[in-house]
Amino acid sequence: METREVLLEAITTAATTISEFNGQIASAALEQSMVCEDINRNIVNTLFERRLKRSVTALATAAQTPFSSTINLKHGQRA
């Protein structure tokens, strides 16, 4: 083989290898993006559940508190 053919073959092999790496990198980036989306969704759901539990607890507490105990009947002011 001539030197040019050897160099051309080496360049072609290197280009193929780089192309394969690009595919692997793109696949890994997509997978990381999907994992980040899952983490974000889990964080949002956890925060929503905590707020919902606090709201339900507050509503349950308010429902158990007699209305007259939340208002100072002598002065017409809330306690």
WOZI-V110475 format. One record per residue. N is the residue number from 0. PSI is psi in degrees with one decimal (none if undefined). NEAR is the number of other ideal C-beta (glycine too) atoms within 10 Angstrom. D_CENTER is the distance of its C-alpha to the mean C-alpha in Angstrom with 1 decimal. Layout:
n=N psi=PSI near=NEAR d_center=D_CENTER
n=N psi=PSI near=NEAR d_center=D_CENTER
This chain:
n=0 psi=146.7 near=8 d_center=55.9
n=1 psi=161.6 near=7 d_center=56.1
n=2 psi=-38.8 near=7 d_center=54.0
n=3 psi=-41.4 near=8 d_center=52.4
n=4 psi=-39.1 near=9 d_center=51.4
n=5 psi=-44.8 near=10 d_center=49.9
n=6 psi=-41.8 near=11 d_center=47.9
n=7 psi=-41.1 near=12 d_center=46.7
n=8 psi=-40.8 near=11 d_center=45.7
n=9 psi=-41.0 near=10 d_center=43.8
n=10 psi=-43.1 near=10 d_center=42.0
n=11 psi=-43.6 near=10 d_center=41.1
n=12 psi=-44.2 near=10 d_center=39.8
n=13 psi=-41.4 near=10 d_center=37.7
n=14 psi=-39.3 near=10 d_center=36.3
n=15 psi=-43.4 near=10 d_center=35.5
n=16 psi=-44.9 near=10 d_center=33.7
n=17 psi=-41.6 near=9 d_center=31.7
n=18 psi=-41.9 near=9 d_center=30.8
n=19 psi=-41.9 near=10 d_center=29.6
n=20 psi=-41.3 near=10 d_center=27.5
n=21 psi=-40.5 near=10 d_center=25.9
n=22 psi=-42.0 near=9 d_center=25.0
n=23 psi=-41.0 near=9 d_center=23.5
n=24 psi=-42.9 near=10 d_center=21.5
n=25 psi=-41.4 near=10 d_center=20.2
n=26 psi=-44.2 near=10 d_center=19.2
n=27 psi=-40.4 near=10 d_center=17.5
n=28 psi=-40.6 near=10 d_center=15.5
n=29 psi=-42.9 near=10 d_center=14.4
n=30 psi=-43.0 near=10 d_center=13.5
n=31 psi=-39.7 near=10 d_center=11.4
n=32 psi=-41.7 near=10 d_center=9.6
n=33 psi=-38.4 near=10 d_center=9.0
n=34 psi=-43.0 near=10 d_center=7.9
n=35 psi=-41.0 near=10 d_center=5.3
n=36 psi=-41.1 near=10 d_center=4.3
n=37 psi=-43.0 near=10 d_center=5.0
n=38 psi=-46.6 near=10 d_center=3.6
n=39 psi=-43.5 near=10 d_center=0.9
n=40 psi=-41.6 near=10 d_center=4.1
n=41 psi=-38.9 near=10 d_center=5.9
n=42 psi=-46.8 near=10 d_center=5.9
n=43 psi=-44.2 near=10 d_center=7.0
n=44 psi=-40.5 near=10 d_center=9.3
n=45 psi=-45.1 near=10 d_center=10.7
n=46 psi=-41.0 near=10 d_center=11.5
n=47 psi=-43.7 near=10 d_center=13.0
n=48 psi=-40.4 near=10 d_center=14.9
n=49 psi=-44.7 near=10 d_center=16.3
n=50 psi=-40.4 near=10 d_center=17.5
n=51 psi=-43.6 near=10 d_center=18.9
n=52 psi=-42.3 near=10 d_center=20.8
n=53 psi=-41.0 near=10 d_center=22.1
n=54 psi=-42.4 near=10 d_center=23.3
n=55 psi=-42.7 near=10 d_center=24.9
n=56 psi=-43.8 near=10 d_center=26.6
n=57 psi=-42.5 near=10 d_center=27.9
n=58 psi=-40.8 near=10 d_center=29.2
n=59 psi=-40.7 near=10 d_center=30.8
n=60 psi=-43.8 near=9 d_center=32.4
n=61 psi=-36.4 near=10 d_center=33.6
n=62 psi=-27.4 near=7 d_center=35.1
n=63 psi=-15.4 near=7 d_center=37.0
n=64 psi=122.4 near=10 d_center=38.4
n=65 psi=141.9 near=7 d_center=41.7
n=66 psi=-40.1 near=7 d_center=41.8
n=67 psi=-25.4 near=9 d_center=45.0
n=68 psi=-14.1 near=9 d_center=43.4
n=69 psi=-6.6 near=10 d_center=40.9
n=70 psi=132.8 near=13 d_center=43.7
n=71 psi=103.9 near=11 d_center=46.7
n=72 psi=-29.9 near=8 d_center=49.4
n=73 psi=-39.3 near=6 d_center=52.2
n=74 psi=-4.7 near=8 d_center=50.5
n=75 psi=25.6 near=7 d_center=48.2
n=76 psi=153.0 near=8 d_center=45.2
n=77 psi=145.7 near=7 d_center=42.0
n=78 psi=none near=8 d_center=41.8
